[in-house]
Amino acid sequence: MGYKEHFNVRPADLPAPPQAAMQILRACARKEVNNKQLAELAAQDPVLSTELLRIVNSAYFNMPSDIKSVNRAVSILGQRALRNLVLCISVRDSVRHNALPDFDIGGFWEDTLRHAVAARLLAEQTGLDADECFTAGLLQDFSLLVMCFIQPAKAKSWEDLRKLDPEQRYQREQQVFGITHDNLLQLLCQTWSLPEELSNVLGSHHNCNTEQLNDKGTSMCQVLYLGDWMTAVFTARATGECLRRYQFLADRLIGLKQEQADACLAAMPEQVERSAETLGLNISQQPEFEDILTQANKRLAEENMSYQELTWKLESALAEQDRLSAALDQELQIAREIQTGLLPAQQDPSFPVSGYNQSAHELSGDFYDYFKLPDGRIYFNLGDVSGKGITAALMMAKTSSLFRCLGKNETNPARLLATISSELAETMVRGMFVTLTCGLYDPANDQLKLVNAGHPPALLIADQGEVKQLGASGPPLGIMPDCQYEIETLALNDARLYLFSDGLIEGEYAPGKVLGVSGLAKLLHKLHDREADELINILFSQFMTQSDTLKDDITLVMLENRTPNA
C-alpha cells in the first residue's frame, strides 16, 4: 500500500504559497530566467515584495545602506538566495496562525527554527552552503504541521511527539498519522516545484544511504539528521540521552569532536532568536545550552545514582541475594582453579608490573591481567565485577578474555574499553556491570596511557611522597553501548602506580577500621622503598589476619619503571 493511498492525501489538500511566490520558485528552477524577470514576479505581490525588502534590510544581511527597490534586492540576493528567502516566507505564511486551535504554533516555529539553525551551524563545520542548509532545515519538519492541518483532530499529538527523540518520534508519527513526515515532504516538494536535489534530501533525511543522493546530497542529508538530534536536546524529555547520541553521531557522521559539537549547541539559542526576528516570528526567550545541561544533570542526579553509589548499592543488593544462595560445592573449587589460571603468570623481577588477588570466597569477581605487545609496550588492567559468586566469575572471565584478545590489536586504551563495554552491554545481565582501570605502558620512553571506567582512583605515588589520584573518566563497562572514555598520559619517572579493588579501601585492615583511599595512599608511601613482592606480602598479610571479616575480594596491581638508571 503506497503512502498516498494510506494517508489519503492529494496535492490539493496541501498548503500552497502565494501565487507570486510559486511563480518565483518555478522561475528560479529555469536557467534562462534573469534577475529583472524575477523582480517583476516579486513585485506582483505587494505583501511578498514588502517582506523581501524588510528581511534584506534586517541585521541578518547587514547591508551598508537601505535597499529600497525589489530590483536592487533581487540583484544583491541572486537567484538561489532569493529562492531560499521566498521559501522561508512561504513556509512561515502557509498555515494561518489560528487554523489549529489545539496546536501550539509558537512552539512549532521554535522547533522549526532550531532545525534550521542547527543545519546552518553544522553546514559551517562541513563546508556546505549554510543558507541552503538553513532553508532545508526550515522545511525539514514542516510536513508535521501539514499532517496536523489535514487531520486537525490529531493536532494535540504533536505536543507528545516533540518530547520524543527523533527515532521514537519517527515511529510514533507513522502510528498516529499513517505516514511519516519525510514521505509527505516529498509530495509537498513536488507540489511546490522545488528542485529535485532538495526534494531528495528532504525525503531521505532519516535514511541518508539512498542511491537517490549524490555526495553533496548525502552530506546535506546527514546534516539534517544530526540537526534533528541537536533540536531534541532542547525539546525531548530524555535530554541526557539525546545529548550523548548527538555527540556520538556528530563524530561518526561528520567528524565533529565533542568540544566542537557542544559549541554548536551553545550557539543555537542566540541564533534562533536572531532568525526569529529576521523572519518576523514571535517565539519565547530561548534557554541557554548551559541551563539545559544543568537541568539534565540535575535530573540525572535525581533519577540515577553516581557510579560509586551505584556500585555500593548494587553490591549490597547482590550480597543479600548471594547470602540466600546455597553453599558452594566442590565444583566451585574446580571453577576457582580454572579462574586462577586466567590470571597472568609470574614474571621475572625486571618486569614493570606486579599483581596479587585474594578472593573472599571460592570465586572472585576481581581480576587483573598484563601482557606484552610485540613492540615492547605492556597492557595491564585491574577490574571488579559487581556481585560475587558464579555470575560475577563468569563475567570476570568474559571481560578478562575480551581485554586480552582485543588488546592485542587495539593499542588505544580508550577505544579498547569502549569496544569491550559495547560487547558486554549486548549480553549483560540486568543490574551487573564491571569497573575497570587499564593502562598501556611503554618502558622504552617511560610513557603511560591510563583509562579509568568507573573504578576507584588509581594512585601515583612519588619517592618524595607526592600522591596523585587518577579518577574515572567514564562509566563502568556494560551499562550502555557507545560509551566514550578519555586517556590520561603521564610518565612514571621515580613514581609507582597502584591499581586496587574496593576491597582494599572498604575491607577491615584492623578491627573496626577501614583504610579508605587516603589511608591506603599513606600506607603505600610508607612501603614505597620495599620491593614489589615484599610490599604485597606485608600489605595482604595484615588483611588476612582479619580473615573472619574479609567480606570482599582484595586485588592490587603495581607498576614501576624498572629499567636500569630509571
Secondary structure, 3 states (H helix, E strand, C coil): CCHHHHHCCCHHHCCCCCHHHHHHHHHHCCCCCCHHHHHHHHHCCHHHHHHHHHHHCCCCCCCCCCCCCHHHHHHHHHHHHHHHHHHHHHHHHCCCCCCCCCCCHHHHHHHHHHHHHHHHHHHHHHCCCHHHHHHHHHHHCHHHHHHHHHCHHHCCHHHHHCCCCHHHHHHHHHHHHCCCHHHHHHHHHHHCCCCHHHHHHHHCCCCCCCCCCCHHHHHHHHHHHHHHHHHHHHHCCCHHHHHHHHHHHHHHHHCCCHHHHHHHHHHHHHHHHHHHHHHCCCCCCCCCHHHHHHHHHHHHHHHCCCHHHHHHHHHHHHHHHHHCCCCCCHHHHHHHHHHHHHCCCCCCCCCCEEEEEECCCCCCCEEEEEEECCCCCEEEEEEEECCCHHHHHHHHHHHHHHHHHHHCCCCCHHHHHHHHHHHHHHHCCCCCCEEEEEEEEECCCCEEEEEEECCCCEEEECCCCCEEEECCCECCECCCCCCCCCCEEEECCCCEEEEECHHHHHCEEECCEECHHHHHHHHHHHCCCCCHHHHHHHHHHHHHCCHHHCCCCEEEEEEECCCCCC
